[in-house]
Amino acid sequence: MSIEVGSKLQGKVTGITNFGAFVELPNGSTGLVHISEVADSYVKDINDHLSEGDQVEVKVINVENDGKIGLSIKKAQENYNQNQNQSNNHNKDRRPKGGGRGKSNHDRREKPETFESKMNRFLKDSEERMASLRKHTESKRGGRGAKRG
């Protein structure tokens, strides 16, 4: 069974990290549900939404050349597409008519961010936070070159 972008599958959560959850798919392969793809609302702690062993329905959103599979739980839900269409129609009704200056934010949509770029951004932010934390804890402990009496 090949994994195709757009297909919906049942899977089992096999691991949880602070950036997402790993889901085992029916053919034995494993994909990642990024934390931003777990629910429609903001997810601060993925453990509030998922646990290891949970059976979930996922939608395949991308398959990389190296075999990495990007999954989404929120896009697999039946009402996701209906909500998207309703919010798009609602936003169209709210656009100013005629003579507005420049393009509205609605017209300036950016391309969806790929899994790789999300992961790279996460790793960069994480490294910056860790460096700051190390610097802070070293100064509390005396750090390098501190004189001890």
BELQUI-V355130 format. One record per pair of residues at least 24 apart in sequence whose C-alpha atoms are under 8 Angstrom apart, sorted by the first residue. I is the first residue (numbers start at 1). J is the second residue. If there is no record, write none. Layout:
I;J, I;J
This chain:
1;27, 2;27, 3;60, 3;63, 4;60, 4;63, 5;59, 5;60, 5;61, 5;62, 5;63, 6;59, 6;60, 6;61, 7;59, 7;60, 8;57, 8;58, 8;59, 8;60, 8;76, 9;57, 9;58, 9;59, 9;60, 10;55, 10;56, 10;57, 10;58, 11;55, 11;56, 11;57, 11;58, 12;52, 12;53, 12;54, 12;55, 12;56, 13;50, 13;51, 13;52, 13;53, 13;54, 13;55, 13;56, 14;52, 14;53, 15;52, 16;46, 16;47, 16;51, 16;52, 17;46, 18;45, 18;46, 19;46, 20;46, 21;46, 30;69, 31;68, 31;69, 31;70, 31;71, 32;68, 32;69, 32;70, 32;71, 33;70, 33;71, 33;72, 33;73, 34;70, 34;71, 34;72, 34;115, 37;71, 37;72, 37;73, 37;74, 37;75, 38;72, 38;73, 38;74, 39;73, 39;74, 40;74, 70;115
